[in-house]
Amino acid sequence: MAVAKGRIGNNIKALRTAAGLSQEALALRVGATRQTINAIEQEKYAPSLELAFRIAREFGVGFEEVFQFSLD
């Protein structure tokens, strides 16, 4: 039985822009690199669960307001 692949979408760029943060500033606040934040925003990389929660906490919103999961 094949398992359907999923996709993790996010609203990081919109939240980051609304907060007036650069990718570099967000990265420093959550303990990541700018390249990692860029890759997550472009949905080329799914963050670890820990990093995902740190990002949500940084914006002061719930996890589901930042990340969405859908089956392809």
Summary of the structure (lengths in Angstrom):
residues: 72
radius of gyration: 12.4
end to end distance: 15.9
largest distance: 46.1
contacts: 174
relative contact order: 0.26
helix: 53%
strand: 14%
